[in-house]
Structure formats: C-alpha cells, structure tokens
Amino acid sequence: MNGFRYCILWLVLFFLVACSNEEKEFLTPGRWGVVLDVNVNEYSLNGIVIGKTIDDISNNNDLLIKPLGKSLKEIRKVEQENALRKKVPAEESKVKVHFDESLSYDVFYKVFATLGFNGYTSIQYVIGSNFKEPFVMDPPERHYSIFSEDHVDPFRCSQARTRRAIGEFSEKRLHKKISAEEIAARRVKDTELLIECARRYIDLSLALKSKGDSPYVVGLNEAGIIDGEKFYTYQNLDDVWKLIEDLRLRRALQDKEDRNQILVVLDKDIMIKNLVPVVKKLKAFGYKMNFAFIGS
C-alpha cells in the first residue's frame, strides 16, 4: 500500500513539474518573439509590468491599448535597428500571449487588435493553464488588389454589402459630391460583385451570446445567392457541431473558397474560458478563425 501511494505521489509531482516547465518555456522570451502576459490585475511584456488591466483595457472605450502599443513599437524599433546594423532582413514580428481565463472577451479582443495594429501577425496564445497546446491566431489574409475593379475578395464583398445596406438616400447624404448617376452605376457594379461573392464564399460565422434563450447562432450563405444568408439558433454546442459536421460533408459547399474559414463573434462580457472549447473544436474541424464582437 505504501509503495502504491509512493507511485501516485511521484506521478503527481512529475505532472506538476512538467506543467511548470511548459509554463516557464512559454512565458520566456526567446526566438519565438516577445511574451505578453495578461491577468485580471495587470499585464506585462517580457516580464515587465506596463499597465493595469482594468484601467487600460476593461474601462477604456478605445479599441487599442495605448501603453501596450507604445511598448510594442519600442521593441519593434530595436529589432529593426539590430537587423539594419547586421545588414539582414528584420524577422517577422512574433508574440506569445497568456490570458487569465477569468478575463472577458472584450480584453481578449482589444489585445489582439493592438497586436495586429502594431504589425504582430504571428501569434500563439494560451487561455488558462494549458501551456502544452497553445492556439495559433489566424490573421485575416491581406489583399493587395482591393482597388482593382476585377478583383474579388472578402474585403471588397463586405464593402459592397455595406454600401447596399445603407440605401441610396443615405449614401447621397454621406457623399454629397457623388451624383445620382454615379451612385446608380456603382450599385450595378456592386450587384455584379455580390453575385460573384455569393458564388465563391459561404461566409460561415458562429456567434456566442451571453443573453437569450438561444446563445449560439450559426450564419452562412448556403444558397449561394445575394441576401441568401441564413441563421440557425441553438441552445447547446452539440447541435452546433452537428450542423457544422453536416456542412463539411455537403458536396456543394466543398468548392467554396472560404470553406475552411469561420468568423467567431462573441458578446464582449463573455468570459474567455467559454471560448476555449469552441476554439478547440473548430481547430479540430480544420477551420482558420477570425474574431469579432457583438455590438459597439
């Protein structure tokens, strides 16, 4: 019996040491870029505390976190100066982020917005204590032909949908120098563009709401037509996964250019610990995820 207890104790100690090593390795700055640690009280960059989470992030209406942005710019400037001195190209800006699982999605989103704004697009992140399997942030693809009339991409599709949604009268008020004929001509082009957008993209999204009888909403354009988007509401995640499994098997959707992409949208007050099982499952399905939040 004593030997059995000894083995159990040894296994527990081994597990704790392994977890400690994984945490130490993740939170140590090195070849994989800088390290940002965000907890409920404060946030630090490469081990140096630079601000208070509540004051700088939670209670701040700005999307970008100014103290964090300033520190990131300083680090990036040093990196670029070192690369110039060595006469080598500056390396890609990389960052590892650890979030306390008790933080809200509002904090999570503002951190990533600030990182992206400052050029950090290669991102690993951990929510909670699972340092062994960090997630990878999939930044939106950059498109360099958005001003081409013939180019079709999700960004141009979104612009065309926005113009179509605000209505001709509102557009005249926003753009007083544009004539009615010019607006009409652009709307014809937008319609042609949106037809192509609907043919190419499924525009899959998953929304998590903090209130209401149906906290999960899946949106997609499975019909492939303008204004063909449908919304499916569910009370539990298992039903969401059943729908997505069905979508993955539909032959008509397998040729969509964004078949492996999904937009994840959350209420800002949702705790990010509720995001973990969603990200894990979508990752297992093979999706690249972009994030947004509900409301202003």
Beta strands, then each sheet from edge to edge (+ up, - down):
strand 1: 34-38
strand 2: 42-45
strand 3: 48-52
strand 4: 94-99
strand 5: 122-127
strand 6: 135-137
strand 7: 205-208
strand 8: 216-220
strand 9: 230-234
strand 10: 261-267
strand 11: 288-294
sheet 1: 3+ 2- 1+ 4+ 5+ 6-
sheet 2: 9+ 8- 7+ 10+ 11+
end
